[in-house]
């Protein structure tokens, strides 16, 4: 049975997507930006955006019965290579020991204040095996 997880973001309803979809032991987390959903604000600092995106992803994974340790694949979308070091410093705090397969793409995002978007795929229990 497929489980759909919402973070409560109004964008999920407006656009028509789930924050995460669980299919058996696999968890697919949608591209997640750095919004602070409690305040509905986007911080200007790219490191703060990255931390917020990871926190939203972590919450979705936990609701699915998974964790960041179970992440197998991650895709990073960044808008400016000048932000690379600040983003990578935050990512290293989370993924340096997990070491999922990863891709980073420089591209435009849907609003000018968005500087980073992160998408992950996890397998429940992968981090403990």
N, C-alpha and C positions, 0 to 999 in steps of 0.2 A: 504494500500500500504506500502511496506517495503522500508525504506530509509537506505542507507549505507553511513557511515561517515568515512572519511579518515583524519588522522592527518598529512599526507604528509610524513610519515616515509617510507623509501625505503623498509623496511622489509615487509610492507603490500603488496606491489606488488610482491616482490620476493617470499614470502611464500603463498600469496593468501588469505588474510583475510581483514576484515574491522576493524577499530578502534572501531566502534560501529555500531550496527544495531538497528533501531527503527521499532517496529511492533506495530502499533496503539499507545497506551500510554506507552508501555514497551520499555526500552532502555537497551540493553545488551552491555556492554563495555568489549572488549577483555582484556586479561591479558596485563598489561602495566608496563613496566620497567622504570627505572630512567634515560633514555637517555635524554640529552639536544639536541633536534632535531635541534635547531638553529645552534649549533656547531657540531652536530653529535659526541658528546663526552659523555662518561659515567663518572660522578664524582666518585671519590674513596669513599667519605664519604657516609655511608648508610643513614644518615638523609637527605642529599642532594638528593640522589636517590629517597627516599620516597617522598620528596616534589615535585620533577620533575614528578614522576608518578602521583601524585594527581593533579598536574597542567594540565597534558595531559588529564587525565580523566575529569577534570572540563571543559576543552575546548570542549571535545567531547559531554559532557552532555549539555552544553550551545548551541552547534550547533543543538542538537536534541530538543531544547526547554525545557530542564530540568535543573537540578542543583544538586549539591552534597546533598542538603537538601532532594532530592527525592530518595536517595539511600535506597533500602530495604535490599539488600544482598551484602556482600563484602567477597571476599576470598583473603587472604594474603598468598603468597608463599615466604618463606625466606630461605636463604642458611645456616645460622649459628645462633644458639640460643644466641651466644655471642652478636649479634646485636639487640636482642629483645628490650631492654630498649630504645635504640636510635630510633628504628622504632616506638615503641608504643608511645613515647613522641610526635612524629610528627603526628601520627594517631589521638591521643587524641585532638590535636589542631583542627582537622577537624571534627571528628565523635563523640566527647564526648556528645554532645547534640542531635545529629541525632540518634545515637544508632541503626544502622542497625544490622540485624542478621549477624554473622561473623564467619569465620573459618580461622585458621592460620595453615599452613602446613610447615614443615621443609623439604626441598628437594633440589635437584640440579636444576639449571637453564641452559639455553642454552650456555652461555659463562661465563668464570670464573669471569669477572668483575661485572656481575649482582648479586646483593645481595638481591633484593626484587622485587616482581611482584605483582600487585594488579588488581583484576577483580571485576567489580561491575555490579549489576542489579538495575535499577531504574524504577519507575513509574512516568511519567510526572504528576506533581501536588501533589504527595504524601506528600511533605513537607509542603504544605499549608492546608492540611486537618486534 
